[in-house]
Structures are given as C-alpha cells and as structure tokens.
Amino acid sequence: MAVLRWFARRLGANALLAPVPLTPEDACATELAMITRLKNIGVLVPEVLESGKTHLVLSDIGILFSAECRSSKSIEERSALLQQGFEALNDLHRRGGYLSQAFARNLTLLDGRIGFIDLEEDPRKVMSLHAAQARDIIFYVHSTARFMADAPQIYAQLFESCLSKLPQEIKVEIAYVVPVLQWLEPITRILPERARMAGMAWRQMIRMHQTNV
C-alpha cells in the first residue's frame, strides 16, 4: 500500500491513493462515521442495529447491484441499471458525499433505489473531496464495464453522459489518472478475462475523458 501511495503521489494521480490499512476497531469506527455522514445527506445506507468496538450489525438494504446486472439478460435492462448507477453516483456527489469503494458489489437495489454498503474506508483521509469523488467514478467504471462487454459502444455512451454532468474539479482529478491507465491498458490485453474487462473499461475511460475535457 505504501508503494502504491508513493507511485500515485509521484504521478499526481491522487484518486489512486490507497487508504491506510485500519485495525478492526478503526474500521468499525470509520464505517459508523461514513454511514452517519451519508445518512445525514439523504443517501440510502444500512441502519446500524448494533455497534461495538470490533463489530457492526447492519440492516439489509436490498439485493446486490452486481448480481442484478449479471442476471439481467437484455442489453436494454443492463444499460438501464448501469445508467441508474451513474445517476446515483452523480446525485451522491452533488450532495457532497463520496464512498469507500464504489465497486458494483458495494451497491444495492431496494425498491428501485440505489444503496451503498461496505463503508469501512475513508478516502478523504488521504485525498481531497474531488479526488475521492473521481475515485468513485473510476471504481464504478472499472467494475461495471464487463456487464456491457457485448455492447461497448452503448456503455461508452453511458459513460460519456456521466462525464458531461460532472463538475470540472472531478474531471480534472480523473484526468490525472488517465496517463496511468494509458500505460497499463495494453498489458491487460494479454491477461485473463477479468483483467481484459478492466482494460476495456479503462479504454472507454481514456477515450471518453479525452473527448470531454
């Protein structure tokens, strides 16, 4: 983690800074604080049913977003879900919020609303608010592009629409990450499928961001 942070700082890619590893006590305290902060700005997060120094008991807030994307057979269904995810992140950021790791597996669906779970990291401890929000977009794209591997142009349009709505400050933070992705993306083409899907996401990010900045 220390090496990753050193490289991110050297490259100016603040959104790639890795949060400092936490003890169980610190992780629980961080998640409790993150849940409280997000709840206060009107975001769907679990209710804290019980808390202790090294444990939290949280309410259920629906099915996993990633599972719903995998089970949706049609391109139209998947596209609508991913668009909803982008809109949920944009709304979160407009409210001044940010997540721990905005991967598809850490989003949920409850009564048509997007919720957020696994909030035991606080990126703001190592980066600015806009870098943390850019990190959300990067993680979301990284984890969802594979659901549209059979329709990359449609996914590119979804991402372009998302970028067009972002504040310039978040676009700037994403721009710092693009050179890193440009260097890594060709390597993914010779790696196993999961890495190739990540590379596809990065290609979309590089191309669409260069178009929109």
C-alpha positions as CSV (number, residue, x, y, z in Angstrom):
1,M,0.0,0.0,0.0
2,A,2.9,2.4,0.8
3,V,4.4,1.7,-2.6
4,L,1.1,2.3,-4.3
5,R,0.7,5.6,-2.5
6,W,4.2,6.6,-3.4
7,F,3.6,6.0,-7.1
8,A,0.2,7.8,-7.1
9,R,1.8,10.8,-5.5
10,R,4.7,10.8,-7.9
11,L,2.2,10.7,-10.8
12,G,-0.1,13.2,-9.4
13,A,-3.0,10.7,-9.5
14,N,-4.5,11.5,-6.1
15,A,-7.6,9.5,-6.8
16,L,-5.4,6.3,-6.8
17,L,-4.0,6.9,-3.4
18,A,-4.6,3.8,-1.3
19,P,-6.2,4.5,2.2
20,V,-4.1,3.4,5.2
21,P,-4.9,-0.1,6.4
22,L,-7.0,0.0,9.5
23,T,-7.3,-2.1,12.7
24,P,-10.7,-3.7,13.3
25,E,-11.6,-1.0,15.8
26,D,-10.7,1.8,13.4
27,A,-12.5,0.1,10.5
28,C,-15.7,-0.2,12.6
29,A,-15.4,3.4,13.8
30,T,-14.8,4.6,10.2
31,E,-17.8,2.7,8.8
32,L,-20.0,4.0,11.5
33,A,-18.9,7.6,10.7
34,M,-19.3,7.0,7.0
35,I,-22.8,5.6,7.4
36,T,-23.8,8.5,9.6
37,R,-22.4,11.1,7.2
38,L,-24.2,9.6,4.2
39,K,-27.5,9.1,6.0
40,N,-27.4,12.8,7.0
41,I,-27.3,13.9,3.4
42,G,-30.2,11.6,2.4
43,V,-28.3,8.7,0.9
44,L,-29.6,5.1,1.2
45,V,-27.3,3.3,3.6
46,P,-27.8,0.5,6.2
47,E,-29.3,1.2,9.5
48,V,-26.9,0.4,12.4
49,L,-28.8,-2.1,14.5
50,E,-25.9,-2.7,17.0
51,S,-22.3,-1.5,17.3
52,G,-19.3,-2.5,19.2
53,K,-15.6,-1.8,19.1
54,T,-15.0,-4.6,16.6
55,H,-18.4,-5.3,15.1
56,L,-21.4,-3.7,13.5
57,V,-24.8,-5.2,12.9
58,L,-26.4,-3.6,9.9
59,S,-29.8,-3.8,8.3
60,D,-30.4,-5.2,4.8
61,I,-30.9,-2.7,2.0
62,G,-31.7,-5.0,-0.9
63,I,-30.0,-7.1,-3.5
64,L,-26.5,-6.6,-4.7
65,F,-26.3,-4.3,-7.8
66,S,-23.7,-6.6,-9.3
67,A,-25.9,-9.6,-9.0
68,E,-28.8,-7.8,-10.6
69,C,-26.6,-6.7,-13.5
70,R,-25.4,-10.3,-14.0
71,S,-29.0,-11.7,-14.0
72,S,-30.3,-9.2,-16.5
73,K,-30.3,-10.8,-19.9
74,S,-31.1,-8.0,-22.3
75,I,-28.7,-5.1,-23.2
76,E,-31.6,-2.7,-22.5
77,E,-32.0,-4.0,-18.9
78,R,-28.3,-3.8,-18.2
79,S,-28.0,-0.4,-19.8
80,A,-30.8,1.0,-17.7
81,L,-29.3,-0.4,-14.5
82,L,-25.9,1.0,-15.2
83,Q,-27.4,4.4,-16.1
84,Q,-29.1,4.3,-12.8
85,G,-25.8,3.6,-11.0
86,F,-24.2,6.5,-12.8
87,E,-27.0,8.8,-11.8
88,A,-26.9,7.6,-8.2
89,L,-23.2,8.5,-8.0
90,N,-23.8,11.9,-9.6
91,D,-26.5,12.6,-7.1
92,L,-24.3,11.4,-4.2
93,H,-21.5,13.8,-5.3
94,R,-23.9,16.7,-5.8
95,R,-24.8,16.2,-2.1
96,G,-21.2,16.4,-1.2
97,G,-20.8,12.7,-0.5
98,Y,-18.3,10.0,-1.5
99,L,-17.9,6.3,-0.9
100,S,-15.3,3.9,0.3
101,Q,-15.1,1.7,-2.8
102,A,-17.7,2.3,-5.4
103,F,-17.5,-1.2,-7.0
104,A,-20.7,-2.8,-8.3
105,R,-20.6,-5.3,-5.5
106,N,-20.8,-2.5,-2.9
107,L,-24.0,-1.0,-4.4
108,T,-27.5,-2.4,-3.7
109,L,-31.0,-2.1,-5.1
110,L,-34.0,-1.6,-2.9
111,D,-37.4,-0.6,-4.2
112,G,-35.8,0.9,-7.3
113,R,-33.3,2.9,-5.3
114,I,-29.5,2.6,-5.2
115,G,-27.9,2.0,-1.8
116,F,-24.3,1.8,-0.6
117,I,-22.6,-0.7,1.6
118,D,-19.0,-1.7,2.8
119,L,-18.0,1.7,4.0
120,E,-15.1,0.8,6.2
121,E,-12.6,3.1,4.3
122,D,-12.5,6.9,4.3
123,P,-10.6,8.1,1.2
124,R,-10.8,11.7,2.5
125,K,-8.0,10.8,5.0
126,V,-5.5,10.7,2.1
127,M,-7.1,12.8,-0.7
128,S,-9.3,15.8,-1.4
129,L,-13.1,15.6,-1.8
130,H,-13.0,15.8,-5.5
131,A,-10.3,13.2,-5.8
132,A,-12.5,10.9,-3.6
133,Q,-15.4,11.5,-5.9
134,A,-13.3,10.9,-9.0
135,R,-12.2,7.6,-7.4
136,D,-15.9,6.6,-7.1
137,I,-16.4,7.1,-10.9
138,I,-13.2,5.2,-11.7
139,F,-14.1,2.3,-9.5
140,Y,-17.6,2.1,-10.8
141,V,-16.5,2.1,-14.4
142,H,-13.7,-0.4,-13.6
143,S,-16.3,-2.8,-12.1
144,T,-19.3,-2.4,-14.4
145,A,-17.9,-2.3,-18.0
146,R,-17.8,-6.1,-18.0
147,F,-21.6,-6.2,-17.9
148,M,-21.7,-4.5,-21.3
149,A,-18.8,-6.4,-22.9
150,D,-21.3,-7.3,-25.7
151,A,-22.2,-3.7,-26.3
152,P,-19.2,-1.5,-25.6
153,Q,-20.5,1.5,-27.7
154,I,-23.6,1.7,-25.6
155,Y,-21.5,1.6,-22.4
156,A,-19.3,4.3,-23.8
157,Q,-22.4,6.5,-24.4
158,L,-23.5,5.9,-20.8
159,F,-20.0,6.9,-19.5
160,E,-19.9,10.0,-21.8
161,S,-23.3,11.1,-20.5
162,C,-22.0,10.7,-16.9
163,L,-18.8,12.7,-17.7
164,S,-20.8,15.5,-19.3
165,K,-22.6,16.1,-16.0
166,L,-19.5,16.1,-13.7
167,P,-18.1,19.2,-12.2
168,Q,-14.8,20.3,-13.7
169,E,-13.0,19.6,-10.5
170,I,-13.8,15.9,-10.7
171,K,-12.9,15.8,-14.4
172,V,-9.5,17.2,-13.6
173,E,-8.9,14.5,-11.0
174,I,-9.9,11.8,-13.5
175,A,-7.5,13.4,-16.0
176,Y,-4.6,12.8,-13.6
177,V,-5.4,9.1,-13.7
178,V,-5.7,8.8,-17.4
179,P,-1.9,8.7,-18.1
180,V,-1.6,5.8,-15.7
181,L,-4.4,3.9,-17.4
182,Q,-2.9,4.5,-20.8
183,W,0.4,2.9,-19.6
184,L,-1.4,-0.1,-18.0
185,E,-4.2,-0.8,-20.5
186,P,-2.1,-2.6,-23.3
187,I,-0.8,-5.0,-20.7
188,T,-4.4,-6.2,-19.8
189,R,-4.9,-7.5,-23.4
190,I,-2.7,-10.5,-22.7
191,L,-4.0,-11.2,-19.3
192,P,-7.0,-13.4,-18.2
193,E,-10.6,-12.3,-18.9
194,R,-11.2,-10.2,-15.7
195,A,-8.1,-8.1,-16.5
196,R,-9.2,-7.7,-20.1
197,M,-12.6,-6.5,-19.0
198,A,-10.8,-3.9,-16.7
199,G,-8.7,-2.9,-19.7
200,M,-11.9,-2.4,-21.8
201,A,-13.2,-0.1,-19.0
202,W,-10.0,1.9,-19.0
203,R,-10.1,2.3,-22.8
204,Q,-13.6,3.7,-22.5
205,M,-12.4,6.0,-19.7
206,I,-9.4,7.2,-21.6
207,R,-11.2,7.8,-24.9
208,M,-14.3,9.4,-23.4
209,H,-12.5,11.6,-20.9
210,Q,-10.2,12.9,-23.6
211,T,-13.3,13.8,-25.6
212,N,-15.0,15.6,-22.8
213,V,-12.2,17.6,-21.1
